[in-house]
Amino acid sequence: MTEILSFFLLYREAIFVIILSVFLGIEVISHVPSVLHTPLMSGANAIHGVVIIGAIIVMGHARDLLPMILGFIAVVLGTLNVVGGFVVTDRMLEMFRKKKNQK
């Protein structure tokens, strides 16, 4: 118990910033119009490319099997997230395009 208390006392500023950013994020996301929600989520998924780059770096420096496996899983899941975000955005934008037989 004393270790947990000393951890919180040592990192209290960082914990305070994290708690404030959670509340700020909830406030910002709750005021996003529904029309913009899908493109914003696609952009957030595209930022996941940073995770892909980090996982490739981890795999490049891996000396054991476990970091190599975890890096590979992170690359696969990050790639699925990025591609899925763009697929969802493309489907959403397709709803706003005019049909070819309409004038």
C-alpha positions as CSV (number, residue, x, y, z in Angstrom):
1,M,0.0,0.0,0.0
2,T,2.8,2.4,0.7
3,E,4.3,1.7,-2.7
4,I,1.1,2.7,-4.4
5,L,0.8,5.9,-2.3
6,S,4.4,6.8,-3.0
7,F,3.8,6.3,-6.7
8,F,0.8,8.6,-6.7
9,L,2.7,11.2,-4.7
10,L,5.7,11.0,-7.0
11,Y,3.7,11.3,-10.2
12,R,0.8,13.4,-8.9
13,E,1.2,16.1,-11.6
14,A,1.2,13.6,-14.4
15,I,-1.9,11.8,-12.9
16,F,-3.6,15.2,-12.6
17,V,-2.9,16.0,-16.3
18,I,-4.2,12.6,-17.4
19,I,-7.4,13.0,-15.4
20,L,-8.0,16.5,-16.8
21,S,-7.4,15.3,-20.3
22,V,-9.9,12.5,-19.9
23,F,-12.6,15.0,-18.8
24,L,-11.6,17.4,-21.6
25,G,-11.7,14.6,-24.2
26,I,-15.2,13.6,-23.0
27,E,-16.4,17.2,-23.2
28,V,-14.9,17.8,-26.7
29,I,-16.2,14.5,-28.1
30,S,-19.7,15.0,-26.7
31,H,-20.0,18.2,-28.6
32,V,-18.9,16.9,-32.0
33,P,-21.8,16.9,-34.5
34,S,-22.8,13.5,-35.8
35,V,-22.0,14.5,-39.3
36,L,-18.3,15.0,-38.4
37,H,-18.0,12.0,-36.1
38,T,-17.1,9.4,-38.8
39,P,-14.4,11.5,-40.5
40,L,-12.9,12.4,-37.1
41,M,-12.8,8.7,-36.1
42,S,-11.1,7.9,-39.4
43,G,-8.5,10.5,-38.7
44,A,-7.9,9.1,-35.3
45,N,-7.5,5.6,-36.8
46,A,-5.0,7.0,-39.3
47,I,-3.0,8.4,-36.4
48,H,-2.7,4.7,-35.4
49,G,0.1,4.6,-38.0
50,V,2.4,5.9,-35.3
51,V,1.8,2.6,-33.4
52,I,2.7,0.7,-36.6
53,I,6.0,2.6,-36.9
54,G,6.7,2.0,-33.2
55,A,6.0,-1.7,-33.5
56,I,8.3,-2.0,-36.5
57,I,11.0,-0.3,-34.5
58,V,10.4,-2.7,-31.6
59,M,10.6,-5.6,-33.9
60,G,13.9,-4.3,-35.4
61,H,15.5,-4.2,-32.0
62,A,14.0,-7.4,-30.7
63,R,16.5,-10.0,-29.5
64,D,13.9,-12.4,-28.0
65,L,10.8,-14.1,-29.4
66,L,8.3,-12.3,-27.2
67,P,9.0,-8.8,-28.3
68,M,9.0,-10.0,-31.9
69,I,5.6,-11.6,-31.5
70,L,4.1,-8.6,-29.7
71,G,5.5,-6.3,-32.3
72,F,4.0,-8.4,-35.1
73,I,0.6,-8.4,-33.4
74,A,0.8,-4.6,-33.0
75,V,1.6,-4.2,-36.7
76,V,-1.3,-6.4,-37.7
77,L,-3.8,-4.8,-35.4
78,G,-2.6,-1.2,-36.2
79,T,-2.9,-1.9,-39.9
80,L,-6.4,-3.3,-39.5
81,N,-7.4,-0.2,-37.6
82,V,-6.0,2.2,-40.2
83,V,-7.5,0.4,-43.1
84,G,-10.8,0.0,-41.3
85,G,-11.0,3.7,-40.5
86,F,-10.5,4.6,-44.2
87,V,-13.1,2.0,-45.3
88,V,-15.7,3.4,-42.9
89,T,-15.0,6.9,-44.1
90,D,-15.3,5.9,-47.7
91,R,-18.6,4.2,-47.0
92,M,-19.8,7.4,-45.2
93,L,-18.7,9.6,-48.1
94,E,-20.4,7.3,-50.6
95,M,-23.8,8.3,-49.0
96,F,-23.3,11.9,-50.0
97,R,-22.4,11.3,-53.6
98,K,-25.0,11.6,-56.3
99,K,-26.1,8.5,-58.1
100,K,-25.1,8.3,-61.7
101,N,-28.7,8.0,-63.0
102,Q,-29.8,11.0,-61.0
103,K,-29.6,14.6,-62.3
